[in-house]
Amino acid sequence: MLQIKNNEVPDIGQHIFKQIDHNVKWSLIPSTTLHETLHDHYSAGIDPVLPILKKSGDMVKVLRLALLKNDKMVGRVSDRQSYFIKTIRQSIKSGEFEIPISGKILGVDGKNLTHKHLAVTLDTVFANSKIKLVSKRNFEFNLNLKINARL
């Protein structure tokens, strides 16, 4: 990826950094600095996450978030799930989150909608989480997620 040549982007490394930084600032993915990733790797009960990058023509973009366990990628999560992972890991003071709502729930007939779902965007003002261990034996947790947002 670092060998990509693009006249509009003279330094592809800086472009990748700015793409990741933009996604972190808009609360799309959690921050994944080397320090944070190593901290998560060596901490008990926390598995690291890293952004998945995709080469698209002569550009690079952040695609999704990879879940790691024992130094291997074991899964990937959607944008929606990435938002919740970031909220669980740290408090959020800004960001956006889109929720698709079906016309049936809103009481709108499908004939009056151009799409089956209406996209509602929540602009996060503040979000935080609390995790409590419920059972050591069953490794069960209770997660309380509080999001104050505006439509």
C-alpha positions as CSV (number, residue, x, y, z in Angstrom):
1,M,0.0,0.0,0.0
2,L,2.8,2.4,0.7
3,Q,4.0,2.0,-2.9
4,I,0.8,3.6,-4.3
5,K,1.5,6.5,-6.6
6,N,-1.1,9.3,-6.7
7,N,-0.6,12.8,-8.0
8,E,-3.1,14.3,-5.6
9,V,-1.6,12.6,-2.5
10,P,2.2,13.0,-2.5
11,D,2.7,11.0,0.8
12,I,0.5,7.9,0.9
13,G,1.6,7.3,4.5
14,Q,0.3,10.6,5.6
15,H,-2.9,10.0,3.7
16,I,-3.5,6.7,5.5
17,F,-2.7,8.4,8.9
18,K,-5.3,11.1,8.1
19,Q,-7.9,8.5,7.1
20,I,-7.5,6.7,10.4
21,D,-7.4,9.9,12.4
22,H,-10.6,11.2,10.7
23,N,-12.4,7.9,11.5
24,V,-11.3,8.1,15.2
25,K,-12.3,11.8,15.5
26,W,-15.8,11.1,14.1
27,S,-16.2,8.1,16.5
28,L,-16.3,5.6,13.7
29,I,-13.5,3.5,15.1
30,P,-11.7,3.4,18.4
31,S,-8.2,4.9,18.6
32,T,-5.6,2.2,17.7
33,T,-2.2,3.7,18.4
34,L,0.7,1.4,19.0
35,H,0.6,2.1,22.7
36,E,-3.1,1.4,23.0
37,T,-2.9,-1.8,20.9
38,L,0.0,-3.1,23.0
39,H,-1.8,-2.2,26.2
40,D,-4.9,-4.2,25.0
41,H,-2.8,-7.1,23.8
42,Y,-1.1,-7.5,27.2
43,S,-4.1,-6.7,29.4
44,A,-6.3,-9.5,30.8
45,G,-9.8,-9.6,29.3
46,I,-9.1,-7.1,26.5
47,D,-8.4,-8.0,22.9
48,P,-7.0,-5.5,20.5
49,V,-8.8,-4.1,17.5
50,L,-7.2,-2.6,14.4
51,P,-8.6,-0.9,11.3
52,I,-8.8,-2.9,8.1
53,L,-7.5,-0.8,5.1
54,K,-8.5,-1.4,1.5
55,K,-6.7,-0.3,-1.6
56,S,-9.3,1.2,-4.0
57,G,-7.6,2.3,-7.2
58,D,-4.8,4.6,-6.3
59,M,-6.3,5.5,-2.9
60,V,-6.5,3.7,0.5
61,K,-9.6,3.9,2.8
62,V,-10.6,2.5,6.2
63,L,-13.0,-0.4,5.5
64,R,-13.9,-2.0,8.8
65,L,-12.5,-2.9,12.2
66,A,-10.6,-6.2,12.8
67,L,-10.9,-8.2,16.0
68,L,-7.7,-9.8,17.2
69,K,-7.0,-12.7,19.6
70,N,-3.7,-14.3,20.2
71,D,-2.0,-12.3,17.5
72,K,-4.5,-13.3,14.8
73,M,-7.5,-11.7,13.2
74,V,-10.5,-13.7,14.4
75,G,-13.3,-11.5,13.0
76,R,-14.4,-8.2,11.6
77,V,-17.1,-5.8,12.6
78,S,-19.4,-3.5,10.8
79,D,-19.4,0.3,11.1
80,R,-22.4,0.1,13.5
81,Q,-20.6,-2.4,15.7
82,S,-17.4,-0.3,15.6
83,Y,-19.3,2.6,17.1
84,F,-20.4,0.5,20.0
85,I,-16.9,-1.0,20.5
86,K,-15.6,2.6,20.7
87,T,-18.3,3.6,23.1
88,I,-17.6,0.6,25.4
89,R,-13.9,1.3,25.4
90,Q,-14.0,5.0,26.0
91,S,-16.4,7.9,26.6
92,I,-17.5,9.8,23.5
93,K,-18.2,13.5,23.3
94,S,-19.0,13.7,19.6
95,G,-19.8,11.5,16.6
96,E,-22.6,10.3,14.4
97,F,-24.6,7.1,14.3
98,E,-27.2,6.1,11.7
99,I,-30.1,3.8,12.5
100,P,-32.3,2.4,9.7
101,I,-36.0,2.4,10.7
102,S,-38.7,0.6,8.7
103,G,-41.7,2.4,7.5
104,K,-44.0,-0.1,9.3
105,I,-42.7,1.0,12.7
106,L,-43.3,4.6,11.8
107,G,-46.8,3.8,10.5
108,V,-46.0,4.8,7.0
109,D,-47.3,2.7,4.1
110,G,-44.5,1.2,1.9
111,K,-46.2,2.9,-1.2
112,N,-45.3,6.3,0.2
113,L,-41.6,5.6,0.8
114,T,-39.0,5.4,-1.9
115,H,-37.0,3.0,0.2
116,K,-38.0,0.3,2.7
117,H,-36.1,1.9,5.5
118,L,-35.7,5.5,6.6
119,A,-32.2,6.4,7.8
120,V,-32.2,8.4,11.0
121,T,-28.9,10.0,12.1
122,L,-28.1,10.5,15.7
123,D,-25.6,13.2,16.5
124,T,-23.9,12.0,19.7
125,V,-23.5,14.6,22.4
126,F,-22.2,12.3,25.0
127,A,-21.9,8.5,25.4
128,N,-20.4,6.3,28.1
129,S,-20.6,2.7,29.4
130,K,-20.3,0.8,32.6
131,I,-19.4,-2.9,32.7
132,K,-19.9,-5.1,35.8
133,L,-18.9,-8.7,36.2
134,V,-22.1,-10.7,37.0
135,S,-20.6,-14.2,37.1
136,K,-17.0,-15.3,37.2
137,R,-17.9,-18.9,36.6
138,N,-19.9,-18.3,33.4
139,F,-17.8,-15.2,32.5
140,E,-21.0,-13.1,32.3
141,F,-21.1,-9.3,32.3
142,N,-23.7,-6.6,32.5
143,L,-23.2,-3.7,30.1
144,N,-25.0,-0.4,30.7
145,L,-24.6,1.9,27.7
146,K,-25.8,5.5,28.0
147,I,-26.1,7.7,24.9
148,N,-27.3,11.3,24.9
149,A,-27.9,12.3,21.3
150,R,-30.0,14.5,19.1
151,L,-31.8,13.6,15.9
